[in-house]
Amino acid sequence: MALQAGGTQNAAATAAAGAAAVATGDSSTLFWGLGLLGLAVLLLVIDVFVPSMGVLALTSFCVAVAAVVVLFNYSQTWGMIGATLVIIGGPIAFFFLLNIMPSTPIGRRLVLGSTAVVDGDAPGQAGIGTPLSPEAGLIGKQGVVLSDLRPVGTIRIDQTRYDALSDLGLIRAGTMVKVVAVDGTSLKVRAVSA
């Protein structure tokens, strides 16, 4: 019994010392608060590259809230700084990473669909990503849609793949299309009526 009571007293003393360190603004509390903020940002970045159906983003939000609580325990000033970073910087980081996502392999599969060719090493892909000019002779040519144009996808004209933008909404894979304009590195197309 004496051993248990001593162990309980030691645990209580340790908890009291930890609470006193937080109350006095121990520097390790600041370290933990800033570390948790960094972890929240890291989880948000990982969520862009790893399909987690939002689990990592939700975890990132929870870690950010925990970081703000820890920073408020350190001092009110650091708590306000942390809260401001989470409230203003969080949405900015989220939308910035959301804009990056379509350029990742997973993002391309989400945008273009599962039938899209993701790597640029496939034969006949010379037209993807290369600047095109209206003088290239592609306006008026017909091709076939390789991946659904929602509104962006991939088409094939004369055995060459091109990035394409649908002029009038969704066009399903396998549909014949006609090039109506050239815009930078992509072609603007319209479905050919039968």
MARROMI-592814 format. One record per atom (N, C-alpha, C): residue in one letter; atom name; x negated, y, z negated. Coordinates in steps of 0.1 Angstrom, whole numbers. Example, Ala and Ser with C-alpha at 12.3 -4.5 7.8 and 13.67 -1.06 7.14 Angstrom:
REM MARROMI-592814
- aa:at:c1:c2:c3
- A:N:-132:-57:-78
- A:CA:-123:-45:-78
- A:C:-132:-33:-78
- S:N:-128:-22:-71
- S:CA:-137:-11:-71
- S:C:-129:0:-79
END
This chain:
REM MARROMI-592814
- aa:at:c1:c2:c3
- M:N:-8:-12:0
- M:CA:0:0:0
- M:C:-8:13:0
- A:N:-20:12:-7
- A:CA:-28:24:-8
- A:C:-34:26:6
- L:N:-37:16:13
- L:CA:-43:18:26
- L:C:-33:24:36
- Q:N:-20:20:35
- Q:CA:-10:25:44
- Q:C:-8:40:40
- A:N:-7:43:27
- A:CA:-5:57:23
- A:C:-17:65:28
- G:N:-29:60:27
- G:CA:-41:68:31
- G:C:-40:70:46
- G:N:-36:60:54
- G:CA:-35:61:68
- G:C:-24:71:72
- T:N:-13:71:65
- T:CA:-2:81:68
- T:C:-7:95:64
- Q:N:-15:96:54
- Q:CA:-20:109:50
- Q:C:-30:114:60
- N:N:-38:105:66
- N:CA:-48:109:76
- N:C:-40:114:89
- A:N:-30:107:93
- A:CA:-22:110:105
- A:C:-16:124:103
- A:N:-10:126:91
- A:CA:-4:139:88
- A:C:-14:150:88
- A:N:-26:147:83
- A:CA:-36:158:82
- A:C:-41:161:97
- T:N:-42:151:105
- T:CA:-46:153:119
- T:C:-35:161:126
- A:N:-22:157:124
- A:CA:-11:165:131
- A:C:-11:179:126
- A:N:-13:181:113
- A:CA:-13:195:107
- A:C:-25:203:113
- A:N:-37:196:115
- A:CA:-48:203:121
- A:C:-46:207:135
- G:N:-39:198:142
- G:CA:-36:201:156
- G:C:-26:212:157
- A:N:-15:212:149
- A:CA:-6:223:149
- A:C:-12:236:145
- A:N:-22:236:136
- A:CA:-29:248:132
- A:C:-37:253:143
- A:N:-43:244:151
- A:CA:-52:248:162
- A:C:-43:254:173
- V:N:-31:249:175
- V:CA:-22:255:185
- V:C:-17:268:180
- A:N:-14:269:167
- A:CA:-9:282:162
- A:C:-19:293:162
- T:N:-32:289:160
- T:CA:-43:299:160
- T:C:-48:302:174
- G:N:-43:295:184
- G:CA:-48:297:198
- G:C:-61:291:200
- D:N:-63:278:197
- D:CA:-75:271:199
- D:C:-78:271:215
- S:N:-90:272:219
- S:CA:-93:272:233
- S:C:-90:259:240
- S:N:-90:248:233
- S:CA:-86:236:240
- S:C:-71:236:244
- T:N:-63:243:237
- T:CA:-49:245:241
- T:C:-48:252:254
- L:N:-56:263:256
- L:CA:-57:270:268
- L:C:-62:261:279
- F:N:-72:253:276
- F:CA:-77:244:286
- F:C:-66:234:291
- W:N:-59:229:282
- W:CA:-48:219:285
- W:C:-37:226:293
- G:N:-34:238:290
- G:CA:-23:245:297
- G:C:-28:248:312
- L:N:-40:253:313
- L:CA:-45:255:327
- L:C:-47:242:334
- G:N:-51:232:327
- G:CA:-53:219:334
- G:C:-40:213:339
- L:N:-30:215:331
- L:CA:-16:210:335
- L:C:-11:218:347
- L:N:-14:231:348
- L:CA:-10:239:359
- L:C:-18:234:372
- G:N:-30:231:370
- G:CA:-38:226:381
- G:C:-33:212:386
- L:N:-29:204:376
- L:CA:-23:191:380
- L:C:-10:192:387
- A:N:-2:202:383
- A:CA:11:204:390
- A:C:8:208:405
- V:N:-2:217:407
- V:CA:-5:221:421
- V:C:-10:209:429
- L:N:-19:201:422
- L:CA:-24:189:429
- L:C:-13:179:433
- L:N:-3:177:424
- L:CA:8:168:427
- L:C:16:173:438
- L:N:18:186:439
- L:CA:26:192:450
- L:C:18:190:463
- V:N:5:192:463
- V:CA:-3:190:476
- V:C:-2:175:480
- I:N:-3:166:470
- I:CA:-3:151:473
- I:C:11:148:479
- D:N:21:154:474
- D:CA:35:151:479
- D:C:36:154:494
- V:N:28:163:499
- V:CA:29:166:514
- V:C:24:155:522
- F:N:13:148:517
- F:CA:7:137:524
- F:C:12:123:521
- V:N:18:122:510
- V:CA:23:108:506
- V:C:38:109:505
- P:N:45:101:512
- P:CA:60:101:512
- P:C:65:95:499
- S:N:70:104:490
- S:CA:75:99:477
- S:C:90:102:475
- M:N:96:107:485
- M:CA:110:111:484
- M:C:113:121:473
- G:N:103:130:471
- G:CA:105:141:461
- G:C:101:137:447
- V:N:97:125:445
- V:CA:93:121:431
- V:C:81:129:426
- L:N:71:130:435
- L:CA:59:138:431
- L:C:62:153:430
- A:N:71:158:438
- A:CA:75:172:436
- A:C:82:174:423
- L:N:91:165:419
- L:CA:98:166:407
- L:C:88:165:395
- T:N:79:156:396
- T:CA:69:154:386
- T:C:60:167:385
- S:N:57:172:396
- S:CA:49:185:396
- S:C:56:196:389
- F:N:69:197:391
- F:CA:77:207:384
- F:C:77:205:369
- C:N:79:192:365
- C:CA:79:189:351
- C:C:66:192:344
- V:N:55:189:351
- V:CA:42:192:346
- V:C:39:207:345
- A:N:44:214:355
- A:CA:43:229:354
- A:C:51:235:343
- V:N:63:230:340
- V:CA:70:234:328
- V:C:63:231:315
- A:N:57:219:314
- A:CA:49:215:303
- A:C:37:225:301
- A:N:31:228:312
- A:CA:20:238:312
- A:C:24:251:306
- V:N:35:256:310
- V:CA:40:269:305
- V:C:42:268:290
- V:N:48:257:286
- V:CA:51:255:271
- V:C:38:256:264
- V:N:28:248:269
- V:CA:15:248:262
- V:C:8:261:262
- L:N:9:269:273
- L:CA:4:282:274
- L:C:11:292:264
- F:N:24:290:263
- F:CA:31:299:253
- F:C:27:295:239
- N:N:23:283:236
- N:CA:18:279:223
- N:C:4:285:221
- Y:N:-3:287:231
- Y:CA:-16:294:229
- Y:C:-15:308:226
- S:N:-7:315:235
- S:CA:-4:329:232
- S:C:7:334:242
- Q:N:14:344:237
- Q:CA:25:349:245
- Q:C:21:354:259
- T:N:9:361:259
- T:CA:4:366:271
- T:C:1:355:281
- W:N:-6:345:277
- W:CA:-9:334:286
- W:C:3:326:290
- G:N:13:326:282
- G:CA:26:320:285
- G:C:33:327:296
- M:N:33:341:295
- M:CA:39:349:305
- M:C:31:348:319
- I:N:18:347:318
- I:CA:10:345:330
- I:C:14:332:337
- G:N:14:321:329
- G:CA:18:308:334
- G:C:32:308:340
- A:N:41:314:333
- A:CA:55:314:338
- A:C:56:322:351
- T:N:49:333:352
- T:CA:49:341:364
- T:C:43:333:376
- L:N:32:326:373
- L:CA:26:317:383
- L:C:36:306:388
- V:N:43:300:379
- V:CA:52:289:382
- V:C:64:295:390
- I:N:69:306:385
- I:CA:82:312:391
- I:C:79:318:405
- I:N:68:325:406
- I:CA:65:331:419
- I:C:56:322:428
- G:N:45:317:422
- G:CA:36:309:430
- G:C:41:295:434
- G:N:50:289:426
- G:CA:56:276:429
- G:C:63:276:443
- P:N:73:285:444
- P:CA:80:285:457
- P:C:71:289:469
- I:N:62:298:467
- I:CA:53:302:478
- I:C:45:289:482
- A:N:39:282:472
- A:CA:31:270:475
- A:C:40:260:482
- F:N:52:258:477
- F:CA:61:248:483
- F:C:64:251:497
- F:N:67:263:501
- F:CA:71:266:515
- F:C:58:266:524
- F:N:47:270:518
- F:CA:34:269:526
- F:C:31:255:529
- L:N:32:246:519
- L:CA:30:232:522
- L:C:40:226:531
- L:N:53:231:530
- L:CA:63:226:539
- L:C:60:230:553
- N:N:53:241:556
- N:CA:49:245:569
- N:C:38:236:574
- I:N:29:232:565
- I:CA:18:223:569
- I:C:23:209:572
- M:N:33:204:566
- M:CA:38:191:567
- M:C:40:185:581
- P:N:46:193:590
- P:CA:47:188:604
- P:C:34:185:611
- S:N:23:190:606
- S:CA:10:187:613
- S:C:3:175:607
- T:N:9:169:597
- T:CA:4:157:591
- T:C:9:145:598
- P:N:3:133:599
- P:CA:8:121:605
- P:C:22:117:600
- I:N:24:118:587
- I:CA:37:114:582
- I:C:47:125:586
- G:N:44:137:586
- G:CA:53:148:590
- G:C:57:147:604
- R:N:47:143:613
- R:CA:51:141:627
- R:C:61:130:629
- R:N:59:119:621
- R:CA:68:108:622
- R:C:82:112:617
- L:N:83:121:607
- L:CA:96:125:602
- L:C:103:135:612
- V:N:95:143:618
- V:CA:101:153:628
- V:C:104:146:641
- L:N:94:139:647
- L:CA:96:133:660
- L:C:103:120:660
- G:N:105:113:649
- G:CA:111:100:648
- G:C:101:89:649
- S:N:106:77:646
- S:CA:97:65:645
- S:C:92:61:659
- T:N:98:65:670
- T:CA:93:61:683
- T:C:82:69:689
- A:N:79:80:682
- A:CA:69:89:687
- A:C:55:84:686
- V:N:47:87:696
- V:CA:33:83:696
- V:C:26:94:687
- V:N:19:90:677
- V:CA:13:99:667
- V:C:-1:103:671
- D:N:-9:93:675
- D:CA:-23:96:677
- D:C:-25:100:692
- G:N:-35:108:694
- G:CA:-37:114:707
- G:C:-46:105:716
- D:N:-49:93:712
- D:CA:-58:84:719
- D:C:-51:75:729
- A:N:-38:76:730
- A:CA:-31:68:740
- A:C:-33:73:754
- P:N:-34:64:764
- P:CA:-37:68:777
- P:C:-25:77:783
- G:N:-29:87:791
- G:CA:-19:95:797
- G:C:-13:106:788
- Q:N:-21:110:778
- Q:CA:-16:121:769
- Q:C:-24:134:772
- A:N:-29:136:783
- A:CA:-36:148:786
- A:C:-28:161:784
- G:N:-15:160:786
- G:CA:-7:172:785
- G:C:-3:176:771
- I:N:-6:168:760
- I:CA:-2:171:747
- I:C:-13:180:741
- G:N:-8:192:736
- G:CA:-17:201:729
- G:C:-26:210:738
- T:N:-26:208:751
- T:CA:-34:216:760
- T:C:-26:228:765
- P:N:-32:239:766
- P:CA:-25:251:771
- P:C:-20:249:785
- L:N:-8:252:788
- L:CA:-2:251:801
- L:C:1:264:807
- S:N:1:265:820
- S:CA:4:278:827
- S:C:16:275:836
- P:N:24:286:838
- P:CA:35:284:848
- P:C:31:280:861
- E:N:18:283:865
- E:CA:13:279:878
- E:C:9:264:879
- A:N:11:257:868
- A:CA:7:243:868
- A:C:16:234:877
- G:N:27:240:882
- G:CA:35:232:891
- G:C:45:223:883
- L:N:47:225:870
- L:CA:56:216:863
- L:C:70:221:863
- I:N:73:234:865
- I:CA:86:239:865
- I:C:94:232:876
- G:N:106:227:873
- G:CA:114:220:882
- G:C:112:205:883
- K:N:100:200:877
- K:CA:98:186:877
- K:C:107:179:867
- Q:N:109:166:870
- Q:CA:117:158:861
- Q:C:109:147:854
- G:N:113:144:842
- G:CA:106:134:834
- G:C:116:127:825
- V:N:111:118:817
- V:CA:119:110:808
- V:C:115:114:793
- V:N:125:114:785
- V:CA:123:117:770
- V:C:117:105:764
- L:N:106:106:757
- L:CA:100:94:750
- L:C:104:94:735
- S:N:106:105:729
- S:CA:111:106:715
- S:C:122:116:715
- D:N:132:114:707
- D:CA:143:123:706
- D:C:138:137:705
- L:N:144:146:713
- L:CA:141:161:712
- L:C:150:167:702
- R:N:145:170:690
- R:CA:153:175:679
- R:C:149:188:674
- P:N:147:198:680
- P:CA:147:200:695
- P:C:133:198:700
- V:N:123:194:692
- V:CA:109:192:697
- V:C:107:177:698
- G:N:100:173:708
- G:CA:96:159:710
- G:C:86:157:721
- T:N:86:145:726
- T:CA:76:141:737
- T:C:83:136:749
- I:N:78:141:761
- I:CA:84:136:774
- I:C:72:131:782
- R:N:76:123:793
- R:CA:66:119:802
- R:C:70:123:816
- I:N:60:130:823
- I:CA:62:134:837
- I:C:50:128:845
- D:N:52:121:855
- D:CA:42:115:863
- D:C:31:108:855
- Q:N:35:99:845
- Q:CA:26:92:837
- Q:C:18:100:827
- T:N:21:113:825
- T:CA:14:121:815
- T:C:24:126:805
- R:N:20:125:792
- R:CA:29:129:781
- R:C:27:144:778
- Y:N:38:150:775
- Y:CA:38:165:772
- Y:C:47:167:759
- D:N:43:177:751
- D:CA:52:182:741
- D:C:63:190:748
- A:N:75:188:743
- A:CA:86:195:750
- A:C:96:200:739
- L:N:103:211:743
- L:CA:113:217:735
- L:C:126:217:742
- S:N:136:211:736
- S:CA:150:211:742
- S:C:156:225:743
- D:N:161:228:755
- D:CA:167:241:757
- D:C:181:241:751
- L:N:188:230:751
- L:CA:202:230:746
- L:C:205:219:736
- G:N:198:219:724
- G:CA:201:210:714
- G:C:194:196:715
- L:N:200:186:709
- L:CA:195:173:708
- L:C:195:166:722
- I:N:184:159:725
- I:CA:184:151:737
- I:C:178:138:733
- R:N:185:127:735
- R:CA:180:113:731
- R:C:169:108:739
- A:N:161:99:733
- A:CA:150:92:741
- A:C:156:84:752
- G:N:149:84:763
- G:CA:154:77:775
- G:C:162:86:785
- T:N:165:98:781
- T:CA:173:107:790
- T:C:164:114:800
- M:N:168:115:812
- M:CA:161:123:822
- M:C:162:138:819
- V:N:151:145:820
- V:CA:151:159:818
- V:C:144:167:829
- K:N:147:180:830
- K:CA:140:188:840
- K:C:134:200:833
- V:N:121:203:837
- V:CA:114:214:831
- V:C:120:227:836
- V:N:124:236:827
- V:CA:129:249:831
- V:C:120:260:828
- A:N:110:258:819
- A:CA:100:269:816
- A:C:88:262:809
- V:N:77:270:810
- V:CA:64:266:803
- V:C:61:276:793
- D:N:59:271:780
- D:CA:57:280:769
- D:C:45:276:761
- G:N:33:282:764
- G:CA:21:278:757
- G:C:17:264:759
- T:N:18:256:749
- T:CA:13:242:750
- T:C:25:232:752
- S:N:37:237:753
- S:CA:49:228:754
- S:C:57:233:766
- L:N:66:223:770
- L:CA:75:226:781
- L:C:89:227:776
- K:N:97:237:781
- K:CA:111:238:778
- K:C:119:230:788
- V:N:127:221:783
- V:CA:134:212:792
- V:C:149:212:789
- R:N:156:207:799
- R:CA:171:206:799
- R:C:175:192:804
- A:N:184:186:798
- A:CA:189:173:803
- A:C:194:174:817
- V:N:191:164:826
- V:CA:196:164:839
- V:C:210:158:839
- S:N:219:165:845
- S:CA:233:160:845
- S:C:234:149:856
- A:N:241:139:854
- A:CA:242:127:863
- A:C:251:130:874
END
